[in-house]
Amino acid sequence: MAALERKQEKKMITKQEALEQFFQAWTPSPLIEEVSLKDAAGRVLAQDLYSRVTLPMYRVSAMDGIAVKSKAFEDGDPDTSSWKPGVDYERADTGDDFPDCYDAIIMIEKVKLMEDGSVKLELPLPFPVKPGTMTRPAGSMIREGDLLLKQGSWIRPTDLAALAVGNYPAVPVVKKPVVALIPTGSELIPPGERVKRGDNIDTNSAMVSAQLEAMGAETIVFPIVRDEKEKLKEALDQALKQADLVIINGGSSKGGEDFNVHLLKEQGRVICHQVAAVPGRPVSLALIQDKPVINVPGPTLAAYFVTDWCLGALVSRWLGSVRKERRKITGVLAAPMDKGGPVQILHRLNVVEREDGTAEIYPIPMRQSSTAALLSSDAQYVTGLFEPAHQAGEMLEVELVE
């Protein structure tokens, strides 16, 4: 039996190979919608956007001060004791336009405005007053036709300002994929109910839906479906009507009630079943009615990992955007980590950052630790196929899970 299992493991494909095979079979058809500028942060831009305007349209003041005629300074600093506002000068704050008869700015720190309207300059001035002094030319902020943001960009709060400068009150974005999540298992109960012998709490619906929404999807969480084929088929049919992608959580392994992969084969096309990555090896990727239907294993850490590498890739492909990268940190391993084998392995870790900028990394033993301890950790590392073991004291780069 052990020899047979090793032979099966050798046949399993990697995470990347599974995704490549699936993407060859599935081409998403996302829609585009327009949202108001204030609602665009966190969305994915659907097309390149270029500025519709030139700003400033004409030259403006580069600082708070007074606008003056540079000609008055051609022969040195003039007598300003008889100057009058609106004739010899005009107030002009930062970004202000000012009358065309003036062509230079003197900073307000060098100016004293007298009660009679005249001006007293603090001499000598630190710069010569010439045409254009302390002004910003037309187009110094942006020019019509300048690229603001490229298609596929995640729109950040700072990008909203750039889009506003380009005169966009609304923005074309990729419509979020709707993902239906069907939790399955006769033993499952929702959080908050009284737990009886044989019960297990549905821990995955809240976690997976939150993961998906952070990735840019919209989720529909179905009620728990018991391990009855007809009930699951009914839920699957309903989910396919409502969603762009469907997740069936649970029933993916070889238990007596694990018939989900057989249902997927009956209803559509299973692209791959079992991937060389743990936890979550029994994952199935299928197409039904040209929609992805993913059977995600039930154990909580497996559901997390499959959502992280598989569902995250599907959502990113739908949105046409590169997934946001996690922050990484390099630190010293406080304990050894096992070598890789014929499967990639998720390791959960805790990171302690020191005031001197160094970090210590503490692996959390998978088999000896509670699910709560594993999930509440703050970093992760995935060993590659047959990757050598990592020893205590070794430097290792890990992903922070924030």
Solvent accessible surface area in square Angstrom, and as a share of the most:
residue,aa,sasa,rsa
1,M,172,0.77
2,A,59,0.46
3,A,64,0.50
4,L,93,0.46
5,E,93,0.42
6,R,137,0.50
7,K,118,0.50
8,Q,81,0.36
9,E,40,0.18
10,K,161,0.68
11,K,148,0.63
12,M,27,0.12
13,I,37,0.19
14,T,28,0.16
15,K,32,0.14
16,Q,107,0.48
17,E,76,0.34
18,A,0,0.00
19,L,15,0.07
20,E,83,0.37
21,Q,74,0.33
22,F,0,0.00
23,F,42,0.18
24,Q,158,0.70
25,A,34,0.26
26,W,10,0.04
27,T,111,0.65
28,P,20,0.12
29,S,88,0.57
30,P,53,0.33
31,L,116,0.58
32,I,110,0.56
33,E,59,0.26
34,E,124,0.56
35,V,23,0.13
36,S,45,0.29
37,L,34,0.17
38,K,161,0.68
39,D,77,0.40
40,A,0,0.00
41,A,43,0.33
42,G,37,0.36
43,R,32,0.11
44,V,2,0.01
45,L,0,0.00
46,A,9,0.07
47,Q,87,0.39
48,D,51,0.26
49,L,6,0.03
50,Y,103,0.39
51,S,5,0.03
52,R,126,0.46
53,V,38,0.22
54,T,38,0.22
55,L,58,0.29
56,P,20,0.12
57,M,164,0.73
58,Y,116,0.44
59,R,34,0.12
60,V,16,0.09
61,S,0,0.00
62,A,24,0.19
63,M,51,0.23
64,D,63,0.32
65,G,0,0.00
66,I,0,0.00
67,A,0,0.00
68,V,0,0.00
69,K,76,0.32
70,S,9,0.06
71,K,154,0.65
72,A,47,0.36
73,F,17,0.07
74,E,125,0.56
75,D,150,0.78
76,G,40,0.38
77,D,75,0.39
78,P,33,0.21
79,D,110,0.57
80,T,11,0.06
81,S,75,0.48
82,S,86,0.56
83,W,21,0.07
84,K,125,0.53
85,P,76,0.48
86,G,48,0.46
87,V,89,0.51
88,D,40,0.21
89,Y,9,0.03
90,E,58,0.26
91,R,114,0.42
92,A,0,0.00
93,D,61,0.32
94,T,71,0.41
95,G,42,0.40
96,D,58,0.30
97,D,93,0.48
98,F,10,0.04
99,P,62,0.39
100,D,110,0.57
101,C,77,0.46
102,Y,3,0.01
103,D,47,0.24
104,A,0,0.00
105,I,0,0.00
106,I,0,0.00
107,M,36,0.16
108,I,48,0.24
109,E,122,0.55
110,K,43,0.18
111,V,19,0.11
112,K,123,0.52
113,L,71,0.35
114,M,75,0.34
115,E,190,0.85
116,D,114,0.59
117,G,15,0.14
118,S,7,0.04
119,V,3,0.02
120,K,126,0.53
121,L,17,0.09
122,E,99,0.44
123,L,95,0.47
124,P,114,0.72
125,L,23,0.11
126,P,84,0.53
127,F,35,0.15
128,P,90,0.57
129,V,15,0.09
130,K,118,0.50
131,P,103,0.65
132,G,40,0.39
133,T,20,0.12
134,M,60,0.27
135,T,24,0.14
136,R,110,0.40
137,P,85,0.54
138,A,35,0.27
139,G,9,0.09
140,S,60,0.39
141,M,122,0.55
142,I,20,0.10
143,R,130,0.47
144,E,121,0.54
145,G,45,0.43
146,D,61,0.31
147,L,87,0.43
148,L,25,0.12
149,L,24,0.12
150,K,116,0.49
151,Q,119,0.53
152,G,14,0.14
153,S,31,0.20
154,W,36,0.13
155,I,3,0.02
156,R,145,0.53
157,P,105,0.66
158,T,98,0.57
159,D,8,0.04
160,L,35,0.17
161,A,62,0.48
162,A,37,0.29
163,L,0,0.00
164,A,50,0.39
165,V,43,0.25
166,G,0,0.00
167,N,83,0.43
168,Y,19,0.07
169,P,99,0.62
170,A,26,0.20
171,V,0,0.00
172,P,17,0.11
173,V,0,0.00
174,V,13,0.08
175,K,73,0.31
176,K,68,0.29
177,P,0,0.00
178,V,18,0.10
179,V,1,0.01
180,A,0,0.00
181,L,1,0.01
182,I,0,0.00
183,P,2,0.01
184,T,10,0.06
185,G,5,0.04
186,S,35,0.23
187,E,73,0.33
188,L,34,0.17
189,I,18,0.09
190,P,60,0.38
191,P,92,0.58
192,G,83,0.80
193,E,93,0.42
194,R,189,0.69
195,V,80,0.46
196,K,107,0.46
197,R,244,0.89
198,G,63,0.61
199,D,37,0.19
200,N,84,0.43
201,I,64,0.32
202,D,13,0.07
203,T,72,0.42
204,N,9,0.05
205,S,14,0.09
206,A,77,0.60
207,M,40,0.18
208,V,1,0.01
209,S,14,0.09
210,A,59,0.46
211,Q,28,0.12
212,L,1,0.01
213,E,91,0.41
214,A,79,0.62
215,M,20,0.09
216,G,7,0.07
217,A,2,0.02
218,E,86,0.39
219,T,25,0.15
220,I,54,0.27
221,V,66,0.38
222,F,24,0.10
223,P,110,0.69
224,I,46,0.24
225,V,17,0.09
226,R,124,0.45
227,D,28,0.15
228,E,72,0.33
229,K,76,0.32
230,E,116,0.52
231,K,97,0.41
232,L,2,0.01
233,K,63,0.27
234,E,117,0.52
235,A,13,0.10
236,L,0,0.00
237,D,48,0.25
238,Q,79,0.35
239,A,0,0.00
240,L,5,0.02
241,K,158,0.67
242,Q,80,0.36
243,A,4,0.03
244,D,39,0.20
245,L,4,0.02
246,V,0,0.00
247,I,1,0.01
248,I,0,0.00
249,N,9,0.04
250,G,6,0.06
251,G,15,0.15
252,S,3,0.02
253,S,57,0.37
254,K,156,0.66
255,G,41,0.40
256,G,92,0.89
257,E,94,0.42
258,D,34,0.18
259,F,38,0.16
260,N,3,0.02
261,V,10,0.06
262,H,101,0.45
263,L,0,0.00
264,L,0,0.00
265,K,116,0.49
266,E,105,0.47
267,Q,62,0.28
268,G,32,0.30
269,R,146,0.53
270,V,33,0.19
271,I,26,0.13
272,C,13,0.08
273,H,64,0.29
274,Q,46,0.20
275,V,0,0.00
276,A,2,0.01
277,A,1,0.01
278,V,35,0.20
279,P,31,0.20
280,G,7,0.07
281,R,80,0.29
282,P,28,0.17
283,V,0,0.00
284,S,0,0.00
285,L,0,0.00
286,A,0,0.00
287,L,19,0.09
288,I,3,0.02
289,Q,127,0.57
290,D,122,0.63
291,K,55,0.23
292,P,1,0.01
293,V,0,0.00
294,I,1,0.00
295,N,0,0.00
296,V,1,0.01
297,P,4,0.02
298,G,29,0.28
299,P,93,0.58
300,T,20,0.12
301,L,15,0.07
302,A,3,0.02
303,A,0,0.00
304,Y,15,0.06
305,F,3,0.01
306,V,1,0.00
307,T,0,0.00
308,D,9,0.05
309,W,28,0.10
310,C,0,0.00
311,L,3,0.02
312,G,0,0.00
313,A,24,0.19
314,L,0,0.00
315,V,1,0.00
316,S,17,0.11
317,R,96,0.35
318,W,23,0.08
319,L,6,0.03
320,G,55,0.53
321,S,13,0.08
322,V,127,0.73
323,R,75,0.27
324,K,111,0.47
325,E,153,0.69
326,R,67,0.24
327,R,124,0.45
328,K,107,0.46
329,I,26,0.13
330,T,66,0.39
331,G,1,0.01
332,V,55,0.31
333,L,2,0.01
334,A,46,0.36
335,A,40,0.31
336,P,88,0.55
337,M,7,0.03
338,D,109,0.57
339,K,137,0.58
340,G,5,0.05
341,G,16,0.15
342,P,47,0.29
343,V,13,0.08
344,Q,35,0.15
345,I,43,0.22
346,L,0,0.00
347,H,29,0.13
348,R,6,0.02
349,L,0,0.00
350,N,58,0.30
351,V,18,0.10
352,V,55,0.31
353,E,100,0.45
354,R,109,0.40
355,E,189,0.85
356,D,112,0.58
357,G,69,0.67
358,T,75,0.43
359,A,4,0.03
360,E,55,0.24
361,I,0,0.00
362,Y,87,0.33
363,P,27,0.17
364,I,25,0.13
365,P,73,0.46
366,M,66,0.29
367,R,222,0.81
368,Q,145,0.64
369,S,31,0.20
370,S,67,0.43
371,T,71,0.41
372,A,73,0.57
373,A,43,0.33
374,L,9,0.05
375,L,52,0.26
376,S,91,0.59
377,S,8,0.05
378,D,58,0.30
379,A,0,0.00
380,Q,4,0.02
381,Y,40,0.15
382,V,46,0.27
383,T,1,0.00
384,G,22,0.21
385,L,75,0.37
386,F,142,0.59
387,E,33,0.15
388,P,105,0.66
389,A,42,0.32
390,H,21,0.09
391,Q,106,0.47
392,A,58,0.45
393,G,51,0.49
394,E,62,0.28
395,M,114,0.51
396,L,11,0.06
397,E,92,0.41
398,V,3,0.01
399,E,49,0.22
400,L,11,0.05
401,V,34,0.20
402,E,164,0.73
